[in-house]
């Protein structure tokens, strides 16, 4: 049968799903400049599909323009179509960035950090998921047995990530039933967010070809383990010099890193609406799940919202400085990596700009998505990060999603989200 190569261009939207359109690869030279058509209300598609509420109606035209640096072309050599896609920016028809483009949101955050400090942020996404291609064997968390039983999945996943021009770091059997974790190497903020999206899609692509699924839902089952997305980050001068750690600083943090962390903690109850943006996110953020419940900073504590990661003595002094990083743990795969990382950077930049001090005690995190959205709506600072159009659209999108599933029992709620993510 005749086949024509197709290319997909899309964006990881505010539902945390990659949506866009495909076209014949012969058109790629033209599409690199002009992109492919999109509409305003496509932003308002919930993770379940329906547009439940929209400020845009049926009017308006946009373009998704591929970013050449984000191209993925992975041929699995199994007779199936290769994974060939671009991540792109949503632009107005005159070429300017659209107010509600998630990559533009992150780009503005990167600019805000640069403006207030002259610094850049490196980040890496550590992502947990359930792989359906193995049976649950109790008592085998982190075990060689669980690592062995996933078969070729891990090797195929690491190879696919590398073939997609992302540097794989680790793959392991995690704590929960059939749960695994993958990490990639750190990169500059935009490239790191791209890598977070690409790694997630490679896991799905490999599982699909093995006739299984990689489930990234924050809570696949109500009484089980949650899937988190942990964002490791560090601050650097434009020259590349790391400036996150200082041996004589509070908890080993440099003064600028302490102010950045203070900003994150200050805004964390609000930005939960962005980093933990689904109703099931808040089933994970509960006691005894190795997940945060308050906005706190602790060294080497995996229950903290912000964890100061260890530095290994075996490394040389320069490597130890580069190794020093913090881990943001109030995030999951219902969030677009661009939105989550953007909110984190905006919050930290505000901490630097206002010279915020680390808080004396931790503030509680919201216990539900509606509560987080109410806090977000009351924050003029967060509204300024979004701009009025995006701010309204985001709140309406997430509130419509929360209302859509408000009456579901926890077991059914988790099942619905496991179908989607």
FILOBA-110859 format. One record per residue (C-alpha): residue number from 1; z, x, y. Coordinates in nm, 2 decimals. Last residue first. Layout:
BEGIN
@n:NUM&z:Z&x:X&y:Y
...
! end
This chain:
BEGIN
@n:421&z:3.09&x:-0.32&y:1.05
@n:420&z:2.97&x:-0.67&y:1.03
@n:419&z:3.07&x:-0.79&y:0.68
@n:418&z:3.41&x:-0.61&y:0.72
@n:417&z:3.46&x:-0.80&y:1.04
@n:416&z:3.43&x:-1.14&y:0.87
@n:415&z:3.65&x:-1.03&y:0.58
@n:414&z:3.92&x:-0.91&y:0.82
@n:413&z:3.93&x:-1.25&y:0.99
@n:412&z:3.93&x:-1.43&y:0.66
@n:411&z:4.25&x:-1.24&y:0.55
@n:410&z:4.41&x:-1.27&y:0.89
@n:409&z:4.36&x:-1.65&y:0.90
@n:408&z:4.08&x:-1.76&y:1.13
@n:407&z:4.16&x:-1.98&y:1.43
@n:406&z:4.08&x:-1.72&y:1.70
@n:405&z:3.74&x:-1.62&y:1.55
@n:404&z:3.51&x:-1.74&y:1.82
@n:403&z:3.78&x:-1.72&y:2.09
@n:402&z:3.81&x:-1.34&y:2.05
@n:401&z:3.43&x:-1.30&y:2.06
@n:400&z:3.40&x:-1.51&y:2.38
@n:399&z:3.67&x:-1.31&y:2.54
@n:398&z:3.50&x:-0.99&y:2.45
@n:397&z:3.16&x:-1.08&y:2.60
@n:396&z:3.32&x:-1.25&y:2.91
@n:395&z:3.53&x:-0.94&y:2.99
@n:394&z:3.24&x:-0.71&y:2.94
@n:393&z:3.00&x:-0.91&y:3.15
@n:392&z:3.25&x:-0.94&y:3.44
@n:391&z:3.31&x:-0.57&y:3.45
@n:390&z:2.95&x:-0.48&y:3.41
@n:389&z:2.85&x:-0.68&y:3.72
@n:388&z:3.15&x:-0.58&y:3.93
@n:387&z:3.13&x:-0.20&y:3.87
@n:386&z:3.26&x:-0.05&y:3.55
@n:385&z:3.48&x:0.23&y:3.68
@n:384&z:3.58&x:0.03&y:3.99
@n:383&z:3.70&x:-0.26&y:3.76
@n:382&z:3.92&x:-0.01&y:3.58
@n:381&z:4.09&x:0.08&y:3.91
@n:380&z:4.12&x:-0.28&y:4.02
@n:379&z:4.32&x:-0.35&y:3.70
@n:378&z:4.41&x:-0.72&y:3.65
@n:377&z:4.11&x:-0.80&y:3.44
@n:376&z:4.20&x:-0.51&y:3.21
@n:375&z:4.55&x:-0.63&y:3.15
@n:374&z:4.42&x:-0.98&y:3.06
@n:373&z:4.16&x:-0.81&y:2.83
@n:372&z:4.44&x:-0.63&y:2.65
@n:371&z:4.64&x:-0.95&y:2.60
@n:370&z:4.32&x:-1.13&y:2.47
@n:369&z:4.26&x:-0.83&y:2.23
@n:368&z:4.61&x:-0.86&y:2.08
@n:367&z:4.94&x:-0.67&y:2.07
@n:366&z:4.90&x:-0.48&y:2.39
@n:365&z:5.03&x:-0.12&y:2.37
@n:364&z:5.39&x:-0.06&y:2.47
@n:363&z:5.46&x:0.19&y:2.75
@n:362&z:5.61&x:0.53&y:2.65
@n:361&z:5.90&x:0.69&y:2.84
@n:360&z:5.93&x:0.95&y:3.11
@n:359&z:5.56&x:0.94&y:3.19
@n:358&z:5.36&x:1.26&y:3.23
@n:357&z:5.30&x:1.33&y:3.60
@n:356&z:5.00&x:1.20&y:3.79
@n:355&z:4.82&x:1.42&y:4.04
@n:354&z:4.62&x:1.12&y:4.17
@n:353&z:4.28&x:1.29&y:4.11
@n:352&z:4.39&x:1.45&y:3.79
@n:351&z:4.53&x:1.13&y:3.64
@n:350&z:4.21&x:0.95&y:3.76
@n:349&z:4.00&x:1.20&y:3.58
@n:348&z:4.20&x:1.13&y:3.26
@n:347&z:4.14&x:0.76&y:3.29
@n:346&z:3.77&x:0.80&y:3.36
@n:345&z:3.74&x:1.04&y:3.07
@n:344&z:3.91&x:0.81&y:2.82
@n:343&z:3.71&x:0.51&y:2.94
@n:342&z:3.39&x:0.70&y:2.90
@n:341&z:3.48&x:0.82&y:2.55
@n:340&z:3.55&x:0.47&y:2.44
@n:339&z:3.24&x:0.32&y:2.61
@n:338&z:3.00&x:0.58&y:2.49
@n:337&z:3.15&x:0.58&y:2.14
@n:336&z:3.08&x:0.20&y:2.13
@n:335&z:3.40&x:0.04&y:2.01
@n:334&z:3.43&x:-0.17&y:1.69
@n:333&z:3.44&x:0.17&y:1.53
@n:332&z:3.81&x:0.23&y:1.62
@n:331&z:4.01&x:0.39&y:1.89
@n:330&z:4.38&x:0.44&y:1.99
@n:329&z:4.40&x:0.79&y:1.83
@n:328&z:4.31&x:1.03&y:2.11
@n:327&z:4.34&x:1.38&y:1.98
@n:326&z:4.42&x:1.68&y:2.20
@n:325&z:4.27&x:2.03&y:2.18
@n:324&z:4.35&x:2.40&y:2.15
@n:323&z:4.08&x:2.57&y:1.94
@n:322&z:3.92&x:2.74&y:2.23
@n:321&z:4.25&x:2.90&y:2.33
@n:320&z:4.31&x:3.00&y:1.96
@n:319&z:3.96&x:3.15&y:1.94
@n:318&z:4.03&x:3.37&y:2.24
@n:317&z:4.36&x:3.48&y:2.09
@n:316&z:4.22&x:3.55&y:1.74
@n:315&z:4.27&x:3.28&y:1.48
@n:314&z:4.52&x:3.33&y:1.19
@n:313&z:4.79&x:3.17&y:1.41
@n:312&z:4.64&x:2.82&y:1.38
@n:311&z:4.66&x:2.60&y:1.68
@n:310&z:4.80&x:2.25&y:1.60
@n:309&z:4.67&x:1.93&y:1.77
@n:308&z:4.85&x:1.77&y:2.06
@n:307&z:4.84&x:1.40&y:1.96
@n:306&z:4.78&x:1.13&y:2.22
@n:305&z:4.85&x:0.77&y:2.09
@n:304&z:5.11&x:0.92&y:1.86
@n:303&z:5.16&x:0.83&y:1.49
@n:302&z:4.97&x:1.14&y:1.38
@n:301&z:5.24&x:1.37&y:1.53
@n:300&z:5.14&x:1.73&y:1.59
@n:299&z:5.27&x:1.75&y:1.94
@n:298&z:5.35&x:1.41&y:2.10
@n:297&z:5.21&x:1.21&y:2.38
@n:296&z:5.29&x:0.83&y:2.40
@n:295&z:5.13&x:0.50&y:2.49
@n:294&z:5.29&x:0.28&y:2.23
@n:293&z:5.19&x:0.12&y:1.90
@n:292&z:4.99&x:0.41&y:1.76
@n:291&z:4.85&x:0.42&y:1.40
@n:290&z:4.99&x:0.58&y:1.09
@n:289&z:5.00&x:0.22&y:0.95
@n:288&z:5.38&x:0.18&y:0.94
@n:287&z:5.40&x:-0.01&y:1.27
@n:286&z:5.10&x:-0.20&y:1.41
@n:285&z:4.78&x:-0.09&y:1.58
@n:284&z:4.57&x:-0.17&y:1.27
@n:283&z:4.61&x:-0.55&y:1.30
@n:282&z:4.53&x:-0.50&y:1.67
@n:281&z:4.18&x:-0.37&y:1.60
@n:280&z:4.12&x:-0.69&y:1.40
@n:279&z:4.08&x:-0.89&y:1.72
@n:278&z:3.81&x:-0.64&y:1.85
@n:277&z:3.79&x:-0.40&y:2.14
@n:276&z:4.02&x:-0.11&y:2.04
@n:275&z:3.87&x:0.16&y:2.28
@n:274&z:3.76&x:-0.08&y:2.55
@n:273&z:4.03&x:-0.34&y:2.57
@n:272&z:4.27&x:-0.06&y:2.48
@n:271&z:4.17&x:0.07&y:2.82
@n:270&z:4.44&x:-0.14&y:2.98
@n:269&z:4.74&x:-0.03&y:2.77
@n:268&z:4.61&x:0.33&y:2.80
@n:267&z:4.58&x:0.35&y:3.18
@n:266&z:4.90&x:0.55&y:3.24
@n:265&z:4.87&x:0.74&y:2.91
@n:264&z:4.52&x:0.85&y:2.99
@n:263&z:4.61&x:0.95&y:3.34
@n:262&z:4.91&x:1.15&y:3.22
@n:261&z:4.69&x:1.33&y:2.97
@n:260&z:4.45&x:1.44&y:3.25
@n:259&z:4.76&x:1.55&y:3.46
@n:258&z:4.89&x:1.75&y:3.16
@n:257&z:4.54&x:1.90&y:3.11
@n:256&z:4.53&x:2.01&y:3.47
@n:255&z:4.88&x:2.17&y:3.45
@n:254&z:4.79&x:2.35&y:3.13
@n:253&z:4.94&x:2.20&y:2.81
@n:252&z:5.17&x:2.39&y:2.57
@n:251&z:5.41&x:2.10&y:2.53
@n:250&z:5.48&x:2.13&y:2.91
@n:249&z:5.32&x:2.46&y:3.01
@n:248&z:5.43&x:2.81&y:2.93
@n:247&z:5.17&x:2.87&y:2.66
@n:246&z:4.89&x:2.71&y:2.86
@n:245&z:4.63&x:2.50&y:2.68
@n:244&z:4.35&x:2.28&y:2.81
@n:243&z:4.16&x:2.54&y:3.02
@n:242&z:3.88&x:2.66&y:2.78
@n:241&z:3.62&x:2.89&y:2.95
@n:240&z:3.27&x:2.75&y:2.91
@n:239&z:3.14&x:2.87&y:3.24
@n:238&z:3.15&x:2.52&y:3.38
@n:237&z:3.53&x:2.52&y:3.31
@n:236&z:3.65&x:2.35&y:3.00
@n:235&z:3.87&x:2.06&y:2.90
@n:234&z:3.94&x:1.96&y:2.54
@n:233&z:3.88&x:1.66&y:2.32
@n:232&z:3.93&x:1.51&y:1.98
@n:231&z:3.85&x:1.14&y:1.95
@n:230&z:4.00&x:0.97&y:1.65
@n:229&z:3.81&x:0.67&y:1.51
@n:228&z:4.05&x:0.47&y:1.29
@n:227&z:3.99&x:0.27&y:0.97
@n:226&z:4.30&x:0.07&y:0.87
@n:225&z:4.48&x:0.07&y:0.54
@n:224&z:4.53&x:-0.25&y:0.34
@n:223&z:4.71&x:-0.58&y:0.38
@n:222&z:4.46&x:-0.75&y:0.60
@n:221&z:4.15&x:-0.61&y:0.44
@n:220&z:3.87&x:-0.41&y:0.60
@n:219&z:4.08&x:-0.34&y:0.91
@n:218&z:3.91&x:-0.14&y:1.18
@n:217&z:3.57&x:-0.22&y:1.03
@n:216&z:3.38&x:0.10&y:0.94
@n:215&z:3.24&x:-0.01&y:0.61
@n:214&z:3.00&x:0.23&y:0.44
@n:213&z:2.80&x:0.02&y:0.20
@n:212&z:2.63&x:0.06&y:-0.14
@n:211&z:2.28&x:0.06&y:-0.29
@n:210&z:2.27&x:0.44&y:-0.29
@n:209&z:2.00&x:0.42&y:-0.02
@n:208&z:2.22&x:0.19&y:0.18
@n:207&z:2.52&x:0.43&y:0.14
@n:206&z:2.31&x:0.71&y:0.28
@n:205&z:2.19&x:0.50&y:0.58
@n:204&z:2.53&x:0.37&y:0.66
@n:203&z:2.68&x:0.72&y:0.66
@n:202&z:2.39&x:0.84&y:0.87
@n:201&z:2.45&x:0.56&y:1.12
@n:200&z:2.81&x:0.66&y:1.17
@n:199&z:2.71&x:1.03&y:1.21
@n:198&z:2.44&x:0.93&y:1.46
@n:197&z:2.68&x:0.72&y:1.68
@n:196&z:2.94&x:0.99&y:1.69
@n:195&z:2.68&x:1.25&y:1.75
@n:194&z:2.55&x:1.06&y:2.05
@n:193&z:2.90&x:1.04&y:2.18
@n:192&z:2.94&x:1.42&y:2.13
@n:191&z:2.61&x:1.48&y:2.31
@n:190&z:2.73&x:1.28&y:2.61
@n:189&z:3.07&x:1.46&y:2.61
@n:188&z:2.96&x:1.82&y:2.55
@n:187&z:3.00&x:1.91&y:2.18
@n:186&z:3.26&x:1.94&y:1.91
@n:185&z:3.17&x:1.97&y:1.54
@n:184&z:3.15&x:1.66&y:1.32
@n:183&z:3.41&x:1.48&y:1.12
@n:182&z:3.39&x:1.25&y:0.82
@n:181&z:3.66&x:1.05&y:0.66
@n:180&z:3.68&x:0.85&y:0.33
@n:179&z:3.85&x:0.54&y:0.22
@n:178&z:3.80&x:0.39&y:-0.13
@n:177&z:4.16&x:0.26&y:-0.11
@n:176&z:4.34&x:0.41&y:0.19
@n:175&z:4.47&x:0.76&y:0.24
@n:174&z:4.14&x:0.95&y:0.29
@n:173&z:3.90&x:1.13&y:0.06
@n:172&z:3.74&x:1.41&y:0.26
@n:171&z:3.44&x:1.52&y:0.45
@n:170&z:3.44&x:1.80&y:0.71
@n:169&z:3.25&x:1.97&y:0.99
@n:168&z:2.89&x:1.84&y:1.01
@n:167&z:2.68&x:1.98&y:1.30
@n:166&z:2.44&x:1.71&y:1.44
@n:165&z:2.07&x:1.78&y:1.44
@n:164&z:1.98&x:1.47&y:1.23
@n:163&z:1.91&x:1.70&y:0.93
@n:162&z:2.28&x:1.82&y:0.96
@n:161&z:2.40&x:1.46&y:0.95
@n:160&z:2.17&x:1.38&y:0.66
@n:159&z:2.29&x:1.69&y:0.46
@n:158&z:2.65&x:1.60&y:0.52
@n:157&z:2.59&x:1.24&y:0.41
@n:156&z:2.39&x:1.35&y:0.10
@n:155&z:2.67&x:1.58&y:-0.01
@n:154&z:2.93&x:1.32&y:0.05
@n:153&z:2.74&x:1.04&y:-0.13
@n:152&z:2.65&x:1.26&y:-0.44
@n:151&z:2.94&x:1.15&y:-0.65
@n:150&z:3.21&x:0.95&y:-0.47
@n:149&z:3.42&x:1.01&y:-0.78
@n:148&z:3.47&x:1.38&y:-0.72
@n:147&z:3.65&x:1.34&y:-0.38
@n:146&z:3.87&x:1.07&y:-0.53
@n:145&z:3.95&x:1.30&y:-0.82
@n:144&z:4.01&x:1.60&y:-0.60
@n:143&z:4.27&x:1.39&y:-0.43
@n:142&z:4.33&x:1.30&y:-0.06
@n:141&z:4.46&x:0.96&y:-0.18
@n:140&z:4.45&x:0.93&y:-0.56
@n:139&z:4.76&x:0.71&y:-0.62
@n:138&z:4.58&x:0.39&y:-0.71
@n:137&z:4.22&x:0.42&y:-0.84
@n:136&z:3.99&x:0.21&y:-0.62
@n:135&z:3.64&x:0.21&y:-0.77
@n:134&z:3.37&x:0.40&y:-0.59
@n:133&z:3.03&x:0.30&y:-0.43
@n:132&z:3.20&x:0.07&y:-0.17
@n:131&z:3.27&x:0.36&y:0.07
@n:130&z:3.54&x:0.26&y:0.32
@n:129&z:3.54&x:0.43&y:0.66
@n:128&z:3.72&x:0.68&y:0.88
@n:127&z:3.57&x:0.86&y:1.17
@n:126&z:3.66&x:1.19&y:1.35
@n:125&z:3.46&x:1.21&y:1.67
@n:124&z:3.43&x:1.54&y:1.86
@n:123&z:3.47&x:1.61&y:2.23
@n:122&z:3.41&x:1.87&y:2.49
@n:121&z:3.50&x:1.78&y:2.85
@n:120&z:3.37&x:1.94&y:3.17
@n:119&z:3.57&x:2.06&y:3.47
@n:118&z:3.50&x:2.08&y:3.84
@n:117&z:3.82&x:1.89&y:3.89
@n:116&z:3.78&x:1.57&y:4.09
@n:115&z:3.40&x:1.56&y:4.10
@n:114&z:3.34&x:1.69&y:3.75
@n:113&z:3.57&x:1.43&y:3.60
@n:112&z:3.40&x:1.15&y:3.80
@n:111&z:3.06&x:1.28&y:3.69
@n:110&z:3.15&x:1.27&y:3.32
@n:109&z:3.28&x:0.92&y:3.38
@n:108&z:2.95&x:0.82&y:3.55
@n:107&z:2.76&x:0.95&y:3.25
@n:106&z:2.98&x:0.76&y:3.01
@n:105&z:2.90&x:0.43&y:3.20
@n:104&z:2.53&x:0.53&y:3.22
@n:103&z:2.53&x:0.57&y:2.84
@n:102&z:2.68&x:0.22&y:2.81
@n:101&z:2.41&x:0.06&y:3.03
@n:100&z:2.56&x:-0.23&y:3.22
@n:99&z:2.46&x:-0.14&y:3.58
@n:98&z:2.11&x:-0.06&y:3.47
@n:97&z:2.00&x:0.30&y:3.55
@n:96&z:1.69&x:0.32&y:3.78
@n:95&z:1.34&x:0.33&y:3.64
@n:94&z:1.19&x:0.05&y:3.85
@n:93&z:1.20&x:-0.18&y:3.55
@n:92&z:1.57&x:-0.15&y:3.53
@n:91&z:1.70&x:0.10&y:3.28
@n:90&z:1.89&x:0.10&y:2.95
@n:89&z:1.93&x:0.45&y:2.83
@n:88&z:1.83&x:0.57&y:2.48
@n:87&z:1.92&x:0.66&y:2.13
@n:86&z:1.62&x:0.76&y:1.93
@n:85&z:1.52&x:0.67&y:1.58
@n:84&z:1.35&x:0.79&y:1.26
@n:83&z:1.54&x:0.73&y:0.94
@n:82&z:1.27&x:0.79&y:0.69
@n:81&z:1.10&x:0.50&y:0.51
@n:80&z:1.19&x:0.49&y:0.15
@n:79&z:1.00&x:0.69&y:-0.12
@n:78&z:1.30&x:0.90&y:-0.21
@n:77&z:1.24&x:1.19&y:0.01
@n:76&z:1.55&x:1.12&y:0.23
@n:75&z:1.35&x:1.19&y:0.54
@n:74&z:1.57&x:1.23&y:0.84
@n:73&z:1.43&x:1.21&y:1.19
@n:72&z:1.69&x:1.15&y:1.46
@n:71&z:1.60&x:1.20&y:1.83
@n:70&z:1.90&x:1.22&y:2.07
@n:69&z:1.77&x:1.50&y:2.29
@n:68&z:1.45&x:1.31&y:2.37
@n:67&z:1.64&x:1.03&y:2.53
@n:66&z:1.45&x:0.71&y:2.46
@n:65&z:1.40&x:0.45&y:2.74
@n:64&z:1.54&x:0.10&y:2.67
@n:63&z:1.37&x:-0.11&y:2.94
@n:62&z:1.49&x:-0.41&y:3.13
@n:61&z:1.37&x:-0.76&y:3.22
@n:60&z:1.54&x:-1.05&y:3.38
@n:59&z:1.61&x:-1.42&y:3.32
@n:58&z:1.75&x:-1.61&y:3.02
@n:57&z:2.10&x:-1.65&y:3.14
@n:56&z:2.26&x:-1.34&y:3.30
@n:55&z:2.64&x:-1.43&y:3.31
@n:54&z:2.64&x:-1.47&y:2.93
@n:53&z:2.86&x:-1.65&y:2.68
@n:52&z:2.84&x:-1.71&y:2.30
@n:51&z:2.54&x:-1.49&y:2.24
@n:50&z:2.52&x:-1.52&y:1.86
@n:49&z:2.51&x:-1.21&y:1.64
@n:48&z:2.85&x:-1.16&y:1.48
@n:47&z:2.91&x:-0.84&y:1.67
@n:46&z:2.86&x:-1.05&y:1.98
@n:45&z:2.53&x:-1.04&y:2.16
@n:44&z:2.60&x:-1.02&y:2.53
@n:43&z:2.40&x:-0.71&y:2.60
@n:42&z:2.09&x:-0.89&y:2.48
@n:41&z:2.15&x:-1.11&y:2.79
@n:40&z:2.00&x:-0.86&y:3.02
@n:39&z:1.67&x:-0.83&y:2.84
@n:38&z:1.49&x:-0.54&y:2.67
@n:37&z:1.13&x:-0.40&y:2.67
@n:36&z:1.05&x:-0.06&y:2.53
@n:35&z:1.05&x:0.28&y:2.69
@n:34&z:0.81&x:0.37&y:2.96
@n:33&z:0.83&x:0.75&y:2.96
@n:32&z:0.90&x:0.83&y:2.59
@n:31&z:0.72&x:0.51&y:2.50
@n:30&z:0.39&x:0.66&y:2.61
@n:29&z:0.42&x:0.97&y:2.39
@n:28&z:0.57&x:0.76&y:2.11
@n:27&z:0.28&x:0.51&y:2.07
@n:26&z:0.15&x:0.68&y:1.75
@n:25&z:0.50&x:0.63&y:1.61
@n:24&z:0.43&x:0.26&y:1.59
@n:23&z:0.71&x:0.06&y:1.75
@n:22&z:1.07&x:-0.04&y:1.68
@n:21&z:1.33&x:-0.23&y:1.89
@n:20&z:1.69&x:-0.20&y:2.00
@n:19&z:2.04&x:-0.25&y:1.87
@n:18&z:2.30&x:0.00&y:1.75
@n:17&z:2.63&x:-0.18&y:1.70
@n:16&z:2.96&x:-0.11&y:1.88
@n:15&z:2.98&x:-0.46&y:2.03
@n:14&z:2.95&x:-0.30&y:2.37
@n:13&z:2.61&x:-0.15&y:2.27
@n:12&z:2.51&x:0.15&y:2.07
@n:11&z:2.16&x:0.18&y:2.21
@n:10&z:1.82&x:0.16&y:2.07
@n:9&z:1.48&x:0.31&y:2.00
@n:8&z:1.32&x:0.27&y:1.66
@n:7&z:1.01&x:0.46&y:1.54
@n:6&z:0.76&x:0.33&y:1.29
@n:5&z:0.51&x:0.52&y:1.06
@n:4&z:0.23&x:0.30&y:0.94
@n:3&z:0.21&x:0.22&y:0.57
@n:2&z:-0.08&x:0.13&y:0.35
@n:1&z:0.00&x:0.00&y:0.00
! end
